Amino acid sequence: MVFSSLTFLFLFLPAMLLLYYITPRRGKNAVLFLGSLVFYAWGEPVYVVLMIFSTVLDYTCGRLVERYRGTSKQKIGLIISLCGNLGLLFFFKYADFLAGTINNLAGLSLPKHDLPLPIGISFYTFQTMSYTIDVYRGTAKVQRNIISFGAYVALFPQLIAGPIVRYRDIAAELDTRTHSFDAFGEGARRFVTGLAKKVLLANNIGLLWDAVSKTDVAALTTAGAWLGLIALAFQVYFDFSGYSDMAIGLGRMLGFHFPENFNYPYISASVTEFWRRWHISLGAWFRDYVYIPLGGNRRGLARHLFNIVIVWLLTGLWHGASWNYVLWGAWYAAVLLCEKLFLANLLRKLPRFVGHVYTLFVIVFAGALFGFENIRRGFSFIKVLFGGGAGLINDATRYQVLSYAPLLVICAVASTPLVAWIGRKIAAVNVRHRFREGLLTACDSLRLLGLSALSLAYLISGSYNPFLYFRF
């Protein structure tokens, strides 16, 4: 079940909110846990067993760590958690990839399971694993109530696509959280904004990438290929940031404060800055649980650069069990190494605009690796980007440019803080207080009503509505 579906909007969400709010405070976590299992089982009825297993595994491991704290047995719970979580992730996501790679390289015939990938397994595996690690480190208190822990693991707002919420971020709110009309309204506004980003922007600009990516490479023009990658960059951003907005909004409606996951990444003037603004929760996870334990930047330049490569190869693999994601991670690793060695100093001496153009080129080009799991087709597409296709431009490309120009402009503006800046300026206009508050409230209500109506009309029409991050 996805948030941008009529089933979720008109069936699951109203029923869930009603049950949640009529349930006494002591039973709210049980409602969240059971309701979240239903949410997941709606699309994955068999794999809900995996989620229950992960819940029991890490709850037990956390208790083991706490029980044997200060003794030589303390690591037992941590090791079981790491082996169990990584073992599940490897089996379902990477076993067939590894077998296929060995078969191709060595000419063997290792069996492949061809099992469907459990939705969101990368997200909830990282979350549950981080709990046991934090309990072991002493940065999080052990949770003794398995229902409350289950509510954390299965929490439906951020279950299948993040943001990656670490236990210590919401530990206090699992035990005690407040609810108010203001918080609910704030969450609803955030949810509607995210829904509009996903349905009105990501889905529609995604149609352009879908058309370009399915075009015969021999018929593609250079301008058409770059146009398609720009569309993909906008689709991925509005798809994922829209989902994060919806998740954060739902969290506020339920009394939780989830971490922000995006901070206008396309205004960055370096790739380093971009990755501080994009998928913030994933970057923080790899920093705290991989990069820093490897030594970070504390063991000399060579080790620092090695750690960056390791983190980015793992980041690529996290996104998918395919060589194109490994290459995508390697591309970013190479660029970040250049920035660490010399490019960052050079960019600081140049106008910010230059760094911005360079960063957008790196990001858009990376889409050619990210967008094609078929490596050969991806490389053929890259050749077109640099003049190896059907010329610079043709009538089909001109038609696409003219057809999508308004939407591309809207996407470009919506990916910057400009709209929020204008809103703050309007709010600061010096008029009578009551009149200003009433006017702003009315305008905000009309905006939300319009976005809701347009989004629902789009969904009811049964239009193109993929969700890219289900694969992760």
C-alpha positions in Angstrom: 0.0 0.0 0.0 1.4 3.4 -0.9 0.3 6.8 0.5 -0.6 8.0 -3.0 -3.4 5.5 -3.4 -7.1 5.8 -3.0 -7.1 2.7 -0.8 -4.8 4.4 1.7 -6.4 7.8 1.5 -10.1 6.8 1.8 -9.9 3.5 3.7 -6.8 2.7 5.7 -5.8 6.2 6.9 -9.3 7.3 8.2 -9.8 3.9 9.9 -6.4 4.1 11.4 -6.7 7.6 12.7 -10.2 6.9 14.2 -9.0 3.8 16.0 -5.8 5.5 17.2 -7.6 8.5 18.7 -10.5 6.7 20.4 -8.0 4.2 22.0 -6.8 5.1 25.5 -3.2 6.4 25.8 -1.9 3.1 27.1 -3.2 1.2 24.1 -2.1 3.6 21.3 1.2 1.8 20.6 -0.6 -1.5 20.3 -3.0 0.1 17.7 0.0 1.5 15.8 1.8 -1.9 15.9 -1.1 -3.9 14.7 -2.3 -1.3 12.2 1.2 -1.0 10.7 1.4 -4.8 10.3 -1.9 -4.6 8.4 -0.5 -1.7 6.3 2.5 -3.8 5.3 0.6 -7.1 4.9 -1.7 -5.4 2.4 0.9 -5.6 -0.2 3.2 -8.2 1.4 1.1 -10.7 3.3 3.9 -13.3 3.6 6.8 -11.0 4.3 5.1 -9.5 7.3 6.5 -12.6 9.1 10.0 -11.1 8.4 9.1 -7.9 10.1 7.7 -9.7 13.1 10.9 -11.8 13.2 13.1 -8.6 13.0 11.1 -7.1 15.8 11.5 -10.1 18.1 15.2 -10.5 17.1 16.3 -7.0 17.9 14.1 -6.7 21.0 15.7 -9.8 22.4 19.2 -8.7 21.3 18.7 -5.4 23.0 17.7 -7.1 26.2 20.7 -9.4 26.0 23.1 -6.5 25.6 21.5 -4.8 28.6 21.6 -7.9 30.7 25.2 -8.6 30.1 26.4 -5.0 30.1 29.9 -4.7 31.5 30.8 -8.3 30.9 32.5 -10.3 28.1 29.1 -11.5 27.0 27.8 -8.1 26.1 28.8 -8.5 22.5 26.6 -11.6 22.1 23.4 -9.7 21.5 25.1 -7.2 19.2 26.7 -10.0 17.1 23.4 -11.9 16.8 21.6 -8.7 15.7 24.2 -7.8 13.1 24.3 -11.4 11.7 20.5 -11.8 11.7 19.7 -8.5 10.1 22.5 -8.5 7.5 21.8 -12.2 6.8 18.2 -11.5 6.0 19.1 -8.5 3.9 21.7 -10.4 2.0 19.5 -13.4 1.4 16.5 -11.5 0.0 18.3 -8.7 -1.7 21.8 -9.8 -2.7 22.0 -13.6 -2.9 20.7 -13.8 -6.4 22.9 -10.9 -7.5 26.0 -12.6 -6.1 25.1 -15.9 -7.7 24.5 -14.3 -11.0 27.8 -12.5 -10.9 29.7 -15.6 -10.0 27.9 -17.6 -12.7 28.8 -15.0 -15.4 32.4 -14.7 -14.3 33.2 -18.3 -13.6 30.8 -20.1 -16.0 29.1 -21.8 -13.1 25.4 -22.6 -12.6 24.7 -21.6 -9.0 21.0 -21.8 -8.2 19.0 -18.5 -7.9 15.9 -18.2 -5.7 14.2 -15.5 -7.7 12.2 -14.3 -4.6 10.4 -11.0 -4.8 12.2 -8.3 -2.7 10.4 -7.5 0.6 9.2 -3.9 0.3 11.3 -1.5 2.4 13.6 -4.2 3.8 16.6 -1.9 3.5 14.9 0.8 5.5 13.5 -1.2 8.4 16.6 -3.5 8.6 18.8 -0.4 9.1 16.4 0.9 11.7 16.2 -2.2 13.8 19.9 -2.9 13.6 20.8 0.7 14.7 18.7 0.1 17.9 20.8 -2.8 19.1 24.0 -0.9 18.1 22.9 2.2 20.1 21.9 0.1 23.1 25.4 -1.5 23.0 27.0 1.9 22.7 25.0 3.2 25.6 23.4 6.0 23.5 19.9 4.5 23.7 18.0 2.9 26.6 16.7 -0.6 26.1 13.0 -0.9 25.4 11.4 -3.4 27.8 7.9 -3.3 26.2 7.9 -5.4 23.0 4.7 -3.8 21.8 6.2 -0.4 22.0 9.3 -1.7 20.2 7.1 -3.3 17.6 5.4 0.0 17.0 8.8 1.6 16.4 9.9 -1.1 13.9 6.6 -1.3 12.0 5.6 2.4 12.3 3.7 2.7 9.0 4.4 6.4 8.2 8.1 5.7 7.5 8.1 1.9 7.2 8.6 1.4 3.5 10.7 4.4 2.4 12.0 6.3 5.3 13.2 8.7 6.6 15.3 6.2 8.5 14.2 6.9 12.0 16.6 5.8 14.7 15.2 4.5 18.0 16.8 7.2 20.1 15.1 9.9 17.9 11.7 8.9 19.1 12.3 6.8 22.2 10.8 9.3 24.5 7.7 9.8 22.3 7.1 6.0 22.2 6.5 6.2 25.9 4.9 9.7 26.2 3.7 11.9 23.3 1.3 14.8 23.1 -1.5 15.3 20.6 -3.1 18.6 19.7 -5.3 20.1 17.0 -2.4 22.4 16.0 0.0 19.4 15.6 -2.6 17.5 13.7 -3.2 20.4 11.4 0.6 20.9 10.9 0.9 17.3 10.0 -2.0 17.4 7.6 -0.5 20.4 5.8 2.8 18.6 5.4 1.1 15.4 4.2 -0.9 17.3 1.5 2.2 19.1 0.3 4.0 15.8 0.0 1.1 14.2 -1.8 1.0 17.0 -4.3 4.8 16.8 -4.9 4.4 13.1 -5.6 1.2 13.0 -7.6 1.3 16.3 -9.5 5.0 16.8 -10.1 6.9 13.5 -9.8 4.3 11.4 -11.6 3.9 13.9 -14.5 7.5 14.7 -15.1 8.2 10.9 -14.8 6.2 10.4 -17.9 8.9 12.3 -19.9 11.7 10.1 -18.5 9.6 7.0 -19.1 9.2 8.0 -22.8 12.9 8.9 -23.2 14.2 5.8 -21.5 12.0 3.5 -23.6 13.1 5.1 -26.9 15.4 3.1 -29.1 18.9 4.5 -28.4 19.6 4.8 -32.1 16.6 7.2 -32.4 17.6 9.4 -29.4 19.1 12.8 -29.8 21.7 14.4 -27.5 19.2 17.1 -26.4 16.5 14.5 -25.8 18.8 12.3 -23.7 19.8 15.2 -21.4 16.1 16.3 -21.2 15.2 12.8 -20.1 17.9 12.8 -17.4 16.7 16.2 -16.1 13.2 14.8 -15.9 14.5 11.8 -14.0 16.3 14.0 -11.5 13.1 15.9 -10.8 11.1 12.7 -10.7 13.4 11.1 -8.1 13.5 14.2 -6.0 9.8 14.9 -5.9 8.9 11.2 -5.6 11.2 10.7 -2.6 11.0 14.1 -0.9 7.2 14.0 -1.4 7.1 10.6 0.4 9.3 11.9 3.2 7.0 14.9 3.6 4.0 12.6 3.8 5.8 10.4 6.3 6.8 13.4 8.5 3.3 14.8 8.3 1.7 11.5 9.3 4.2 11.3 12.2 3.1 14.7 13.5 -0.6 13.6 13.2 0.3 10.7 15.5 2.4 12.7 17.9 5.9 11.9 16.6 8.7 14.2 15.3 10.6 12.5 12.5 13.9 13.9 11.3 14.0 16.0 8.1 15.2 14.1 5.1 15.7 16.8 2.4 16.8 20.4 2.5 16.6 21.7 -1.1 19.5 19.6 -2.4 19.4 21.1 -5.9 20.6 24.5 -4.7 24.0 22.9 -3.7 27.3 24.3 -4.9 29.2 21.1 -4.4 28.5 17.4 -4.4 29.6 17.3 -0.7 26.9 19.9 0.1 24.4 18.0 -2.0 24.8 14.8 0.0 24.3 16.8 3.2 21.0 18.0 1.9 19.8 14.8 0.1 18.4 11.7 2.0 19.8 13.2 5.2 18.8 10.2 7.3 20.6 7.7 5.1 23.8 9.8 5.0 23.7 10.2 8.8 23.3 6.4 9.2 26.3 5.5 7.1 28.3 8.2 8.8 27.5 7.0 12.3 27.6 3.2 11.7 30.1 2.8 8.9 32.3 5.8 8.2 33.1 6.8 11.8 33.7 3.2 13.0 36.1 2.7 10.1 38.1 5.7 11.4 36.5 8.6 9.5 39.1 11.2 8.8 41.2 10.5 11.9 43.7 8.0 10.5 45.4 10.0 7.8 44.5 11.0 4.2 44.8 7.6 2.6 42.6 5.9 5.1 40.1 8.8 4.9 39.8 8.4 1.2 39.5 4.6 1.5 36.7 5.1 4.0 34.8 7.3 1.6 35.1 4.7 -1.2 33.8 1.9 1.1 30.8 4.0 2.3 29.9 4.9 -1.3 30.2 1.5 -2.7 27.9 0.3 0.2 25.5 3.2 -0.5 25.3 2.1 -4.1 24.6 -1.5 -3.1 22.0 -0.3 -0.6 20.0 1.3 -3.4 19.8 -2.0 -5.4 21.4 -5.4 -6.1 22.6 -4.5 -9.6 26.0 -3.4 -11.0 24.6 -0.1 -12.2 24.0 1.0 -8.6 27.6 0.0 -7.7 28.8 2.2 -10.6 26.5 4.9 -9.4 28.1 4.7 -6.0 31.6 4.6 -7.5 30.8 7.7 -9.6 29.9 9.7 -6.5 32.9 8.3 -4.6 35.2 9.5 -7.4 33.7 12.9 -7.4 33.8 13.3 -3.6 37.4 12.1 -3.6 38.3 14.9 -6.1 36.5 17.4 -3.9 38.4 16.3 -0.8 41.8 16.4 -2.6 41.5 19.7 -4.5 38.2 20.5 -6.1 36.5 21.9 -3.0 39.2 24.5 -2.5 38.9 25.5 -6.2 35.1 25.8 -6.0 35.4 28.1 -2.9 37.4 30.6 -4.9 34.9 30.7 -7.8 31.4 32.2 -7.9 28.8 30.0 -6.3 27.0 29.8 -9.6 29.9 27.8 -11.1 29.8 25.3 -8.3 26.0 25.0 -8.8 26.3 24.3 -12.5 29.0 21.7 -11.8 27.0 20.0 -9.1 23.9 19.8 -11.3 25.9 18.2 -14.1 27.3 15.6 -11.7 23.8 14.8 -10.4 22.0 14.7 -13.7 24.7 12.6 -15.3 24.5 10.1 -12.4 21.0 9.5 -13.5 22.3 7.6 -16.6 23.8 5.1 -14.2 20.9 5.1 -11.7 18.1 4.8 -14.3 19.3 1.7 -16.2 19.8 -1.7 -14.5 20.9 -3.0 -17.9 24.5 -1.8 -17.9 24.9 -2.1 -21.7 21.8 0.1 -22.3 23.0 2.6 -19.8 26.4 2.9 -21.5 24.7 3.3 -24.9 22.6 6.0 -23.4 25.7 7.8 -22.1 27.2 7.7 -25.6 24.1 9.6 -26.8 24.7 12.2 -24.1 28.0 13.1 -25.8 26.9 13.0 -29.4 26.6 9.3 -30.2 23.0 9.3 -31.1 20.6 10.6 -33.8 22.0 14.1 -33.9 21.7 17.1 -31.5 17.9 17.6 -31.7 15.0 16.5 -33.9 11.2 17.2 -34.1 10.4 14.6 -31.4 12.7 16.4 -29.0 11.4 19.8 -29.9 7.8 18.5 -29.2 8.9 17.2 -25.8 10.6 20.4 -24.9 7.5 22.5 -25.8 5.1 20.0 -24.1 7.0 19.8 -20.9 8.5 23.3 -20.6 5.9 24.7 -18.2 6.2 21.6 -15.9 10.0 21.7 -16.0 9.9 25.4 -14.9 7.4 24.5 -12.1 9.6 21.7 -10.9 12.7 23.9 -11.0 11.0 26.6 -8.9 9.5 24.0 -6.5 12.9 22.5 -5.9 14.3 25.8 -4.5 13.4 27.7 -1.3 11.8 30.5 -3.4 8.2 29.6 -2.6 8.9 29.3 1.1 10.8 32.6 1.0 7.8 34.4 -0.7 5.5 32.9 1.9 7.7 34.3 4.7 7.8 37.7 3.1 4.0 37.8 2.8 3.7 36.8 6.4 5.9 39.7 7.4 3.8 42.3 5.7 3.0 45.0 8.2 -0.8 45.0 8.3 -3.3 44.7 11.2 -2.5 41.5 13.1 -6.0 39.9 13.0 -6.5 40.8 9.4 -3.1 39.4 8.5 -3.6 36.1 10.4 -7.1 35.6 8.9 -5.8 36.3 5.4 -2.9 34.0 5.7 -5.1 31.2 7.1 -7.5 31.6 4.3 -4.8 31.5 1.7 -3.2 28.5 3.2 -6.5 26.7 3.4 -7.3 27.5 -0.2 -3.8 26.2 -1.2 -4.2 23.0 0.6 -7.8 22.5 -0.7 -6.6 23.1 -4.3 -3.6 20.7 -4.0 -5.8 18.1 -2.4 -8.5 18.4 -5.1 -6.0 18.2 -7.9 -4.1 15.3 -6.4 -7.3 13.3 -5.8 -8.6 14.0 -9.3 -5.3 12.8 -10.7 -5.4 9.6 -8.6 -9.1 8.9 -9.5 -8.3 9.2 -13.2 -6.0 6.2 -12.7 -3.0 8.0 -14.2 0.7 7.0 -14.1 1.6 6.4 -10.4 4.8 4.5 -9.8 6.8 4.6 -6.6 10.5 4.4 -7.2 11.8 3.6 -3.7 9.8 0.4 -3.3 12.8 -1.4 -4.9 14.9 -0.4 -1.8 
